Amino acid sequence: MPKSFTVDGAKLTQARIEAGLSMEDVSAVIGGNKSSLSRWERGIVHPTEHGILSLAVLLKRTDFIRER
């Protein structure tokens, strides 16, 4: 069975803040919106694997990614 990944919302928030990016900044770059990113950071919904990859590239780190 292939592995599936999601994000740890608290670590994603920390990575975004440490990168000096606002929710609007991240949303504009990855093509989403601020409310979607907010739900990812709060763990209400999970991003697609494409969204996870986009976040990793933008933030230049992967420590917020976890296996489902």
Long-range contacts (C-beta under 8 A, 24 or more apart in sequence): 3-67, 3-68, 4-49, 4-67, 4-68, 5-49, 5-52, 5-65, 5-66, 5-67, 5-68, 6-46, 6-47, 6-52, 6-65, 6-66, 6-67, 6-68, 7-40, 7-46, 7-47, 7-52, 7-55, 7-64, 7-65, 7-66, 8-64, 8-65, 8-66, 9-40, 9-41, 9-42, 9-43, 10-41, 11-63, 11-64, 12-40, 12-41, 12-55, 12-64, 13-41, 14-64, 15-59, 15-61, 15-63, 15-64, 16-41, 16-59, 19-58, 19-59, 19-60, 21-58, 21-59, 26-55, 26-58, 29-54, 29-58, 30-54, 30-55, 30-58
